[in-house]
Structures are given as C-alpha cells and as structure tokens.
Amino acid sequence: MTSYRAALPFALISMFAFVPVVLAASITPLVQKECREDYRRYCQEYGLESQALRLCMDKAGRSLSHGCVQALIKAGEVSQADVQRRKQSGR
C-alpha cells in the first residue's frame, strides 16, 4: 500500500503534464481563422480553451459572425440543432 502512495504524485504529475498539449491542439485552424475577430471583439480577456471563454462566446452567441458559428459547429463546440434552437428562441 505504501508503494501506491509514493507513486500517486508521480502518476498525477505525468497525467497532467500532457493536458496543455491536448487543450492547445483542440482549437482547429478553421476556428482560429473564422473566430479571430469575434474573440477580439467579445472575449479577448479570457484565455484560450478556458471555460470562461466558452461561457463568453456562448453569451455573445447571436452576435458571433456566421463564419465563426459554422466553424464552431464543424469543430463540435456547438451543434446545428443548438444554433437553430437559439435562433428560434431569440437568445
């Protein structure tokens, strides 16, 4: 049991060491291109890939450019059904 306790911190550090690489790679080139101005206009104070950025972009939803919305759909950040639902609800 003691050997597990000694190995646990190493395992956690190893596991989290790769998280930034995965997160940084998840913004697609299309999203970078199409959402650059929307990010600058509405959410530039938030870090990339942060939950705060996602919430900000969600709040700005109806103001986002068409190209950005389409890129977010392609990247799987939002579904076409969600976009349609928001359009119908006026949100």
VOBA-895929 format. One record per residue: residue number from 0; residue in three letters; z, y, x of N, C-alpha, C in turn. Coordinates in nm, 3 decimals, decimal comma, m for minus. Layout:
{pos:NUM code:ala n.Z:Z n.Y:Y n.X:X ca.Z:Z ca.Y:Y ca.X:X c.Z:Z c.Y:Y c.X:X} $
...
% end
This chain:
{pos:0 code:met n.Z:0,000 n.Y:m0,119 n.X:0,082 ca.Z:0,000 ca.Y:0,000 ca.X:0,000 c.Z:0,000 c.Y:0,127 c.X:0,087} $
{pos:1 code:thr n.Z:0,068 n.Y:0,121 n.X:0,199 ca.Z:0,073 ca.Y:0,236 ca.X:0,288 c.Z:m0,065 c.Y:0,268 c.X:0,345} $
{pos:2 code:ser n.Z:m0,147 n.Y:0,169 n.X:0,371 ca.Z:m0,279 ca.Y:0,193 ca.X:0,427 c.Z:m0,368 c.Y:0,269 c.X:0,327} $
{pos:3 code:tyr n.Z:m0,350 n.Y:0,246 n.X:0,198 ca.Z:m0,425 ca.Y:0,320 ca.X:0,098 c.Z:m0,386 c.Y:0,467 c.X:0,097} $
{pos:4 code:arg n.Z:m0,258 n.Y:0,494 n.X:0,112 ca.Z:m0,211 ca.Y:0,632 ca.X:0,114 c.Z:m0,266 c.Y:0,706 c.X:0,235} $
{pos:5 code:ala n.Z:m0,277 n.Y:0,638 n.X:0,346 ca.Z:m0,331 ca.Y:0,702 ca.X:0,466 c.Z:m0,481 c.Y:0,726 c.X:0,452} $
{pos:6 code:ala n.Z:m0,551 n.Y:0,640 n.X:0,384 ca.Z:m0,696 ca.Y:0,651 ca.X:0,372 c.Z:m0,739 c.Y:0,746 c.X:0,260} $
{pos:7 code:leu n.Z:m0,652 n.Y:0,771 n.X:0,163 ca.Z:m0,688 ca.Y:0,853 ca.X:0,048 c.Z:m0,732 c.Y:0,995 c.X:0,086} $
{pos:8 code:pro n.Z:m0,657 n.Y:1,067 n.X:0,169 ca.Z:m0,704 ca.Y:1,202 ca.X:0,205 c.Z:m0,841 c.Y:1,200 c.X:0,274} $
{pos:9 code:phe n.Z:m0,864 n.Y:1,104 n.X:0,360 ca.Z:m0,994 ca.Y:1,093 ca.X:0,427 c.Z:m1,105 c.Y:1,066 c.X:0,326} $
{pos:10 code:ala n.Z:m1,078 n.Y:0,979 n.X:0,231 ca.Z:m1,179 ca.Y:0,946 ca.X:0,129 c.Z:m1,210 c.Y:1,068 c.X:0,044} $
{pos:11 code:leu n.Z:m1,109 n.Y:1,144 n.X:0,005 ca.Z:m1,132 ca.Y:1,264 ca.X:m0,076 c.Z:m1,211 c.Y:1,370 c.X:0,000} $
{pos:12 code:ile n.Z:m1,174 n.Y:1,390 n.X:0,125 ca.Z:m1,246 ca.Y:1,488 ca.X:0,208 c.Z:m1,391 c.Y:1,445 c.X:0,224} $
{pos:13 code:ser n.Z:m1,414 n.Y:1,319 n.X:0,250 ca.Z:m1,550 ca.Y:1,268 ca.X:0,265 c.Z:m1,630 c.Y:1,286 c.X:0,137} $
{pos:14 code:met n.Z:m1,567 n.Y:1,259 n.X:0,025 ca.Z:m1,636 ca.Y:1,269 ca.X:m0,103 c.Z:m1,674 c.Y:1,414 c.X:m0,133} $
{pos:15 code:phe n.Z:m1,583 n.Y:1,507 n.X:m0,113 ca.Z:m1,609 ca.Y:1,647 ca.X:m0,146 c.Z:m1,694 c.Y:1,718 c.X:m0,041} $
{pos:16 code:ala n.Z:m1,708 n.Y:1,661 n.X:0,075 ca.Z:m1,791 ca.Y:1,723 ca.X:0,179 c.Z:m1,937 c.Y:1,728 c.X:0,137} $
{pos:17 code:phe n.Z:m1,980 n.Y:1,637 n.X:0,051 ca.Z:m2,120 ca.Y:1,630 ca.X:0,010 c.Z:m2,148 c.Y:1,707 c.X:m0,118} $
{pos:18 code:val n.Z:m2,047 n.Y:1,753 n.X:m0,188 ca.Z:m2,067 ca.Y:1,823 ca.X:m0,314 c.Z:m2,150 c.Y:1,950 c.X:m0,299} $
{pos:19 code:pro n.Z:m2,124 n.Y:2,039 n.X:m0,201 ca.Z:m2,207 ca.Y:2,160 ca.X:m0,192 c.Z:m2,354 c.Y:2,132 c.X:m0,169} $
{pos:20 code:val n.Z:m2,387 n.Y:2,028 n.X:m0,097 ca.Z:m2,527 ca.Y:1,993 ca.X:m0,074 c.Z:m2,593 c.Y:1,955 c.X:m0,205} $
{pos:21 code:val n.Z:m2,526 n.Y:1,876 n.X:m0,285 ca.Z:m2,581 ca.Y:1,834 ca.X:m0,414 c.Z:m2,595 c.Y:1,954 c.X:m0,506} $
{pos:22 code:leu n.Z:m2,493 n.Y:2,039 n.X:m0,513 ca.Z:m2,499 ca.Y:2,155 ca.X:m0,602 c.Z:m2,607 c.Y:2,252 c.X:m0,560} $
{pos:23 code:ala n.Z:m2,619 n.Y:2,276 n.X:m0,432 ca.Z:m2,718 ca.Y:2,372 ca.X:m0,384 c.Z:m2,860 c.Y:2,323 c.X:m0,414} $
{pos:24 code:ala n.Z:m2,880 n.Y:2,195 n.X:m0,414 ca.Z:m3,013 ca.Y:2,139 ca.X:m0,436 c.Z:m3,049 c.Y:2,133 c.X:m0,584} $
{pos:25 code:ser n.Z:m2,954 n.Y:2,155 n.X:m0,674 ca.Z:m2,983 ca.Y:2,135 ca.X:m0,815 c.Z:m3,053 c.Y:2,253 c.X:m0,881} $
{pos:26 code:ile n.Z:m3,059 n.Y:2,370 n.X:m0,816 ca.Z:m3,138 ca.Y:2,480 ca.X:m0,871 c.Z:m3,282 c.Y:2,455 c.X:m0,829} $
{pos:27 code:thr n.Z:m3,365 n.Y:2,432 n.X:m0,927 ca.Z:m3,504 ca.Y:2,399 ca.X:m0,896 c.Z:m3,581 c.Y:2,522 c.X:m0,849} $
{pos:28 code:pro n.Z:m3,687 n.Y:2,501 n.X:m0,773 ca.Z:m3,769 ca.Y:2,615 ca.X:m0,731 c.Z:m3,825 c.Y:2,694 c.X:m0,850} $
{pos:29 code:leu n.Z:m3,858 n.Y:2,625 n.X:m0,958 ca.Z:m3,910 ca.Y:2,693 ca.X:m1,077 c.Z:m3,803 c.Y:2,784 c.X:m1,138} $
{pos:30 code:val n.Z:m3,680 n.Y:2,734 n.X:m1,146 ca.Z:m3,571 ca.Y:2,817 ca.X:m1,199 c.Z:m3,547 c.Y:2,936 c.X:m1,107} $
{pos:31 code:gln n.Z:m3,549 n.Y:2,913 n.X:m0,977 ca.Z:m3,532 ca.Y:3,023 ca.X:m0,882 c.Z:m3,636 c.Y:3,131 c.X:m0,906} $
{pos:32 code:lys n.Z:m3,760 n.Y:3,090 n.X:m0,921 ca.Z:m3,870 ca.Y:3,185 ca.X:m0,939 c.Z:m3,861 c.Y:3,257 c.X:m1,073} $
{pos:33 code:glu n.Z:m3,847 n.Y:3,180 n.X:m1,179 ca.Z:m3,855 ca.Y:3,237 ca.X:m1,314 c.Z:m3,729 c.Y:3,312 c.X:m1,358} $
{pos:34 code:cys n.Z:m3,616 n.Y:3,277 n.X:m1,301 ca.Z:m3,489 ca.Y:3,337 ca.X:m1,347 c.Z:m3,432 c.Y:3,441 c.X:m1,250} $
{pos:35 code:arg n.Z:m3,502 n.Y:3,467 n.X:m1,141 ca.Z:m3,451 ca.Y:3,559 ca.X:m1,039 c.Z:m3,413 c.Y:3,696 c.X:m1,099} $
{pos:36 code:glu n.Z:m3,504 n.Y:3,755 n.X:m1,173 ca.Z:m3,478 ca.Y:3,889 ca.X:m1,229 c.Z:m3,372 c.Y:3,884 c.X:m1,338} $
{pos:37 code:asp n.Z:m3,372 n.Y:3,777 n.X:m1,417 ca.Z:m3,268 ca.Y:3,763 ca.X:m1,520 c.Z:m3,130 c.Y:3,753 c.X:m1,456} $
{pos:38 code:tyr n.Z:m3,121 n.Y:3,676 n.X:m1,349 ca.Z:m2,995 ca.Y:3,664 ca.X:m1,276 c.Z:m2,951 c.Y:3,800 c.X:m1,225} $
{pos:39 code:arg n.Z:m3,041 n.Y:3,874 n.X:m1,164 ca.Z:m3,006 ca.Y:4,007 ca.X:m1,111 c.Z:m2,966 c.Y:4,103 c.X:m1,222} $
{pos:40 code:arg n.Z:m3,034 n.Y:4,095 n.X:m1,334 ca.Z:m3,008 ca.Y:4,188 ca.X:m1,444 c.Z:m2,876 c.Y:4,159 c.X:m1,515} $
{pos:41 code:tyr n.Z:m2,845 n.Y:4,031 n.X:m1,537 ca.Z:m2,732 ca.Y:3,997 ca.X:m1,623 c.Z:m2,612 c.Y:3,934 c.X:m1,552} $
{pos:42 code:cys n.Z:m2,634 n.Y:3,862 n.X:m1,443 ca.Z:m2,526 ca.Y:3,776 ca.X:m1,392 c.Z:m2,510 c.Y:3,776 c.X:m1,241} $
{pos:43 code:gln n.Z:m2,555 n.Y:3,878 n.X:m1,173 ca.Z:m2,555 ca.Y:3,875 ca.X:m1,027 c.Z:m2,416 c.Y:3,868 c.X:m0,966} $
{pos:44 code:glu n.Z:m2,312 n.Y:3,901 n.X:m1,040 ca.Z:m2,178 ca.Y:3,897 ca.X:m0,984 c.Z:m2,121 c.Y:3,754 c.X:m0,976} $
{pos:45 code:tyr n.Z:m2,193 n.Y:3,658 n.X:m1,030 ca.Z:m2,145 ca.Y:3,520 ca.X:m1,030 c.Z:m2,218 c.Y:3,436 c.X:m0,925} $
{pos:46 code:gly n.Z:m2,145 n.Y:3,345 n.X:m0,864 ca.Z:m2,202 ca.Y:3,257 ca.X:m0,763 c.Z:m2,299 c.Y:3,157 c.X:m0,822} $
{pos:47 code:leu n.Z:m2,399 n.Y:3,122 n.X:m0,744 ca.Z:m2,496 ca.Y:3,022 ca.X:m0,788 c.Z:m2,426 c.Y:2,890 c.X:m0,812} $
{pos:48 code:glu n.Z:m2,470 n.Y:2,822 n.X:m0,915 ca.Z:m2,417 ca.Y:2,691 ca.X:m0,954 c.Z:m2,271 c.Y:2,694 c.X:m0,999} $
{pos:49 code:ser n.Z:m2,221 n.Y:2,811 n.X:m1,034 ca.Z:m2,083 ca.Y:2,820 ca.X:m1,082 c.Z:m2,081 c.Y:2,808 c.X:m1,234} $
{pos:50 code:gln n.Z:m1,969 n.Y:2,765 n.X:m1,286 ca.Z:m1,953 ca.Y:2,758 ca.X:m1,431 c.Z:m1,960 c.Y:2,898 c.X:m1,491} $
{pos:51 code:ala n.Z:m1,909 n.Y:2,997 n.X:m1,419 ca.Z:m1,914 ca.Y:3,135 ca.X:m1,467 c.Z:m2,059 c.Y:3,182 c.X:m1,483} $
{pos:52 code:leu n.Z:m2,146 n.Y:3,142 n.X:m1,391 ca.Z:m2,287 ca.Y:3,178 ca.X:m1,403 c.Z:m2,348 c.Y:3,113 c.X:m1,526} $
{pos:53 code:arg n.Z:m2,319 n.Y:2,987 n.X:m1,549 ca.Z:m2,373 ca.Y:2,919 ca.X:m1,666 c.Z:m2,328 c.Y:2,989 c.X:m1,794} $
{pos:54 code:leu n.Z:m2,201 n.Y:3,028 n.X:m1,799 ca.Z:m2,149 ca.Y:3,098 ca.X:m1,917 c.Z:m2,217 c.Y:3,234 c.X:m1,934} $
{pos:55 code:cys n.Z:m2,237 n.Y:3,304 n.X:m1,824 ca.Z:m2,303 ca.Y:3,435 ca.X:m1,829 c.Z:m2,446 c.Y:3,421 c.X:m1,880} $
{pos:56 code:met n.Z:m2,520 n.Y:3,325 n.X:m1,826 ca.Z:m2,658 ca.Y:3,305 ca.X:m1,868 c.Z:m2,663 c.Y:3,262 c.X:m2,016} $
{pos:57 code:asp n.Z:m2,566 n.Y:3,182 n.X:m2,056 ca.Z:m2,558 ca.Y:3,141 ca.X:m2,196 c.Z:m2,536 c.Y:3,264 c.X:m2,284} $
{pos:58 code:lys n.Z:m2,446 n.Y:3,352 n.X:m2,242 ca.Z:m2,417 ca.Y:3,474 ca.X:m2,319 c.Z:m2,540 c.Y:3,564 c.X:m2,326} $
{pos:59 code:ala n.Z:m2,616 n.Y:3,570 n.X:m2,218 ca.Z:m2,737 ca.Y:3,653 ca.X:m2,213 c.Z:m2,855 c.Y:3,586 c.X:m2,283} $
{pos:60 code:gly n.Z:m2,837 n.Y:3,465 n.X:m2,328 ca.Z:m2,941 ca.Y:3,379 ca.X:m2,385 c.Z:m3,061 c.Y:3,445 c.X:m2,448} $
{pos:61 code:arg n.Z:m3,044 n.Y:3,523 n.X:m2,552 ca.Z:m3,158 ca.Y:3,582 ca.X:m2,623 c.Z:m3,227 c.Y:3,690 c.X:m2,542} $
{pos:62 code:ser n.Z:m3,160 n.Y:3,742 n.X:m2,440 ca.Z:m3,220 ca.Y:3,845 ca.X:m2,356 c.Z:m3,297 c.Y:3,789 c.X:m2,237} $
{pos:63 code:leu n.Z:m3,281 n.Y:3,660 n.X:m2,210 ca.Z:m3,349 ca.Y:3,599 ca.X:m2,096 c.Z:m3,499 c.Y:3,597 c.X:m2,120} $
{pos:64 code:ser n.Z:m3,573 n.Y:3,609 n.X:m2,012 ca.Z:m3,720 ca.Y:3,606 ca.X:m2,022 c.Z:m3,767 c.Y:3,468 c.X:m2,069} $
{pos:65 code:his n.Z:m3,883 n.Y:3,467 n.X:m2,131 ca.Z:m3,941 ca.Y:3,341 ca.X:m2,179 c.Z:m3,960 c.Y:3,242 c.X:m2,063} $
{pos:66 code:gly n.Z:m4,009 n.Y:3,292 n.X:m1,950 ca.Z:m4,031 ca.Y:3,206 ca.X:m1,834 c.Z:m3,902 c.Y:3,142 c.X:m1,784} $
{pos:67 code:cys n.Z:m3,795 n.Y:3,219 n.X:m1,784 ca.Z:m3,666 ca.Y:3,166 ca.X:m1,740 c.Z:m3,618 c.Y:3,058 c.X:m1,836} $
{pos:68 code:val n.Z:m3,627 n.Y:3,084 n.X:m1,965 ca.Z:m3,583 ca.Y:2,985 ca.X:m2,064 c.Z:m3,663 c.Y:2,857 c.X:m2,049} $
{pos:69 code:gln n.Z:m3,793 n.Y:2,868 n.X:m2,032 ca.Z:m3,876 ca.Y:2,749 ca.X:m2,016 c.Z:m3,840 c.Y:2,672 c.X:m1,889} $
{pos:70 code:ala n.Z:m3,811 n.Y:2,745 n.X:m1,781 ca.Z:m3,771 ca.Y:2,680 ca.X:m1,656 c.Z:m3,636 c.Y:2,609 c.X:m1,673} $
{pos:71 code:leu n.Z:m3,544 n.Y:2,671 n.X:m1,745 ca.Z:m3,413 ca.Y:2,608 ca.X:m1,769 c.Z:m3,427 c.Y:2,482 c.X:m1,855} $
{pos:72 code:ile n.Z:m3,521 n.Y:2,485 n.X:m1,948 ca.Z:m3,548 ca.Y:2,364 ca.X:m2,029 c.Z:m3,601 c.Y:2,254 c.X:m1,939} $
{pos:73 code:lys n.Z:m3,698 n.Y:2,287 n.X:m1,855 ca.Z:m3,757 ca.Y:2,185 ca.X:m1,765 c.Z:m3,654 c.Y:2,129 c.X:m1,669} $
{pos:74 code:ala n.Z:m3,558 n.Y:2,213 n.X:m1,626 ca.Z:m3,454 ca.Y:2,169 ca.X:m1,532 c.Z:m3,342 c.Y:2,092 c.X:m1,601} $
{pos:75 code:gly n.Z:m3,344 n.Y:2,088 n.X:m1,734 ca.Z:m3,241 ca.Y:2,015 ca.X:m1,807 c.Z:m3,112 c.Y:2,093 c.X:m1,826} $
{pos:76 code:glu n.Z:m3,116 n.Y:2,223 n.X:m1,801 ca.Z:m2,996 ca.Y:2,306 ca.X:m1,820 c.Z:m2,971 c.Y:2,336 c.X:m1,966} $
{pos:77 code:val n.Z:m3,077 n.Y:2,334 n.X:m2,046 ca.Z:m3,069 ca.Y:2,359 ca.X:m2,189 c.Z:m3,180 c.Y:2,279 c.X:m2,256} $
{pos:78 code:ser n.Z:m3,159 n.Y:2,239 n.X:m2,378 ca.Z:m3,263 ca.Y:2,162 ca.X:m2,447 c.Z:m3,348 c.Y:2,253 c.X:m2,534} $
{pos:79 code:gln n.Z:m3,468 n.Y:2,208 n.X:m2,563 ca.Z:m3,557 ca.Y:2,282 ca.X:m2,653 c.Z:m3,492 c.Y:2,297 c.X:m2,790} $
{pos:80 code:ala n.Z:m3,422 n.Y:2,193 n.X:m2,833 ca.Z:m3,353 ca.Y:2,197 ca.X:m2,963 c.Z:m3,245 c.Y:2,306 c.X:m2,964} $
{pos:81 code:asp n.Z:m3,172 n.Y:2,321 n.X:m2,855 ca.Z:m3,070 ca.Y:2,426 ca.X:m2,846 c.Z:m3,135 c.Y:2,564 c.X:m2,854} $
{pos:82 code:val n.Z:m3,247 n.Y:2,581 n.X:m2,786 ca.Z:m3,318 ca.Y:2,709 ca.X:m2,786 c.Z:m3,363 c.Y:2,741 c.X:m2,929} $
{pos:83 code:gln n.Z:m3,422 n.Y:2,644 n.X:m2,997 ca.Z:m3,468 ca.Y:2,665 ca.X:m3,135 c.Z:m3,350 c.Y:2,697 c.X:m3,227} $
{pos:84 code:arg n.Z:m3,242 n.Y:2,625 n.X:m3,210 ca.Z:m3,123 ca.Y:2,646 ca.X:m3,293 c.Z:m3,069 c.Y:2,789 c.X:m3,274} $
{pos:85 code:arg n.Z:m3,068 n.Y:2,834 n.X:m3,150 ca.Z:m3,020 ca.Y:2,971 ca.X:m3,122 c.Z:m3,113 c.Y:3,075 c.X:m3,182} $
{pos:86 code:lys n.Z:m3,244 n.Y:3,050 n.X:m3,175 ca.Z:m3,340 ca.Y:3,145 ca.X:m3,234 c.Z:m3,318 c.Y:3,157 c.X:m3,385} $
{pos:87 code:gln n.Z:m3,297 n.Y:3,043 n.X:m3,449 ca.Z:m3,277 ca.Y:3,043 ca.X:m3,594 c.Z:m3,145 c.Y:3,106 c.X:m3,635} $
{pos:88 code:ser n.Z:m3,043 n.Y:3,089 n.X:m3,552 ca.Z:m2,912 ca.Y:3,144 ca.X:m3,587 c.Z:m2,900 c.Y:3,290 c.X:m3,549} $
{pos:89 code:gly n.Z:m2,995 n.Y:3,341 n.X:m3,470 ca.Z:m2,988 ca.Y:3,479 ca.X:m3,427 c.Z:m2,892 c.Y:3,504 c.X:m3,312} $
{pos:90 code:arg n.Z:m2,844 n.Y:3,397 n.X:m3,251 ca.Z:m2,749 ca.Y:3,406 ca.X:m3,141 c.Z:m2,813 c.Y:3,429 c.X:m3,011} $
% end
